[in-house]
Amino acid sequence: MSIGALAILGVAAVVILALVMARPVRRTPPGRLRPESGPPRLRPMSSSEAGQYLAQWSVIAEQFVESPGEATARACQLLDTVATARGLPTTPQELQTRTLGALFPGHAEAARRLRHACELAAAGHGDVETMRQAMLAGRALLAELVAAPPRVPDMAPVAVAQRKALPGRRVPPQRSATLHP
């Protein structure tokens, strides 16, 4: 065999070996959160920014009496603005809504209700009570979003050292690795 043929066979063997040994790439379809990626990280927000957003919400809430549909639409826009400022995905809106629900499970339905009320108001079919309830839920979500720390803490299991510190809790002794005759 010639040197050129050996070189080609060697390169082919290296490529095949690299393909076999490579870690598989996990592809996620657009619009889906990867469950193994954990909760998204929030960008930090200063207290003055948070105060400005809450003040904007107060102005929108005051306008609700005069024009509920317009106020609800502005509330949706403000929630989108704050979510974008905190680093959440901007499009598609369903992904942003699911991300908000993952970060703030107690308010998981708030973003959906507010978006639904906005759509109904834009179509001219929204009733005031539905919009009012959506605005209340949206206000609670906005307050959580502006007050949340930059990183949502993970809930880790209690370590053995922490279990020892709990009063009244007996931790079993560790067994020896040696065999006793």
C-alpha positions in Angstrom: 0.0 0.0 0.0 1.2 3.5 -0.7 1.7 6.2 1.8 -1.2 8.2 0.5 -3.6 5.3 0.9 -2.4 4.7 4.4 -2.8 8.4 5.2 -6.4 8.4 3.9 -7.2 5.3 5.9 -5.7 6.8 9.0 -7.7 10.0 8.6 -10.9 8.1 8.0 -10.3 5.9 11.1 -9.7 9.1 13.2 -12.9 10.7 11.9 -15.0 7.5 12.6 -13.5 7.1 16.0 -14.3 10.8 16.8 -17.9 10.4 15.7 -18.3 7.3 17.8 -16.7 8.8 20.9 -18.3 12.2 20.6 -21.0 13.1 23.1 -24.4 13.2 21.5 -25.9 16.6 21.0 -29.3 17.1 22.6 -31.4 19.2 20.3 -34.5 20.9 21.6 -37.2 22.0 19.2 -37.7 25.7 19.1 -40.2 26.9 21.7 -39.4 24.2 24.3 -37.5 24.5 27.5 -34.8 21.9 28.1 -35.7 20.2 31.4 -32.1 19.4 32.2 -31.0 23.0 31.8 -32.8 24.0 35.1 -34.5 27.3 35.7 -33.3 30.3 33.7 -31.1 32.8 35.4 -32.5 36.2 35.9 -30.5 39.3 35.2 -30.0 41.6 38.2 -32.3 44.6 38.5 -31.6 47.7 40.6 -34.1 48.8 43.1 -34.6 52.1 41.2 -35.5 50.1 38.0 -37.9 48.0 40.0 -39.5 51.1 41.5 -40.0 52.6 38.0 -41.7 49.5 36.7 -44.0 49.3 39.8 -44.8 53.0 39.3 -45.6 52.4 35.7 -48.0 49.6 36.7 -49.7 52.0 39.2 -50.3 54.5 36.3 -51.7 51.7 34.2 -54.0 50.5 37.0 -55.4 54.1 37.4 -56.2 54.1 33.7 -58.1 50.9 34.1 -61.2 52.7 35.3 -61.4 54.8 32.2 -60.3 52.3 29.6 -60.0 48.7 30.8 -59.0 47.2 27.4 -56.2 49.7 26.8 -54.9 49.4 30.3 -54.9 45.6 30.1 -52.9 45.8 26.8 -50.4 48.2 28.4 -50.1 45.9 31.3 -49.2 43.0 29.0 -46.6 45.2 27.3 -45.1 46.2 30.7 -44.9 42.6 31.8 -43.1 41.7 28.5 -40.7 44.7 29.0 -39.8 43.6 32.6 -39.4 40.0 31.5 -37.0 41.1 28.8 -35.1 43.3 31.1 -34.6 40.3 33.5 -33.2 38.2 30.6 -36.2 35.9 29.9 -36.9 34.8 26.3 -38.8 37.4 24.3 -40.3 35.2 21.6 -42.4 33.2 21.2 -44.7 34.5 23.9 -45.8 31.0 24.9 -42.1 30.3 25.8 -41.9 33.4 27.9 -45.2 32.5 29.6 -43.9 29.0 30.4 -40.6 30.4 31.6 -42.4 32.7 34.0 -44.5 29.8 35.2 -41.4 27.8 35.8 -39.7 30.6 37.8 -42.8 31.6 39.8 -45.0 28.5 40.2 -47.4 30.3 42.5 -48.1 32.7 39.6 -48.0 30.3 36.7 -51.4 31.2 35.4 -51.1 35.0 35.9 -49.2 35.6 32.6 -51.6 33.3 30.7 -54.7 35.1 32.2 -53.2 38.5 31.4 -52.4 37.6 27.8 -55.8 36.0 27.3 -57.5 39.1 28.7 -55.4 41.2 26.3 -56.5 39.1 23.3 -60.2 39.3 24.3 -59.9 43.1 24.8 -58.2 43.5 21.4 -61.0 41.5 19.8 -63.6 43.6 21.6 -65.0 40.6 23.5 -63.4 41.1 26.9 -65.6 41.7 29.9 -64.4 44.1 32.6 -64.4 41.5 35.4 -62.1 39.1 33.4 -59.7 42.0 32.7 -59.8 43.1 36.4 -59.0 39.6 37.6 -56.2 39.3 35.0 -54.8 42.7 36.1 -54.7 41.6 39.8 -52.9 38.4 38.9 -50.5 40.2 36.6 -49.7 42.8 39.4 -48.7 40.0 41.8 -46.5 38.4 39.1 -44.9 41.7 38.3 -44.1 42.3 41.9 -42.5 38.8 42.2 -40.6 39.4 38.9 -39.0 42.7 39.9 -38.2 41.5 43.5 -36.7 38.1 42.6 -33.0 37.7 43.2 -30.8 37.3 40.1 -30.6 33.5 40.5 -33.5 31.4 41.7 -32.1 29.1 44.4 -32.2 25.4 43.8 -33.8 23.2 46.4 -31.0 20.8 47.4 -31.6 17.8 49.6 -30.5 18.2 53.2 -26.9 17.0 53.7 -26.0 14.5 56.3 -24.1 17.2 58.3 -27.2 19.3 58.4 -29.3 16.3 59.5 -27.0 15.8 62.5 -27.7 19.3 63.7 -31.5 18.7 63.8 -32.6 18.2 67.4 -34.1 14.8 68.1 -32.9 13.2 64.9 -30.7 10.2 65.1 -28.3 9.6 62.2 -27.3 5.9 61.8 -23.6 5.2 62.3 -21.5 4.6 59.2 -20.6 1.0 58.6 -17.0 -0.1 58.3 -15.8 -1.4 54.9 -13.9 -4.3 56.5 -15.5 -7.6 57.2 -15.6 -8.8 60.8 -14.9 -12.6 61.3 
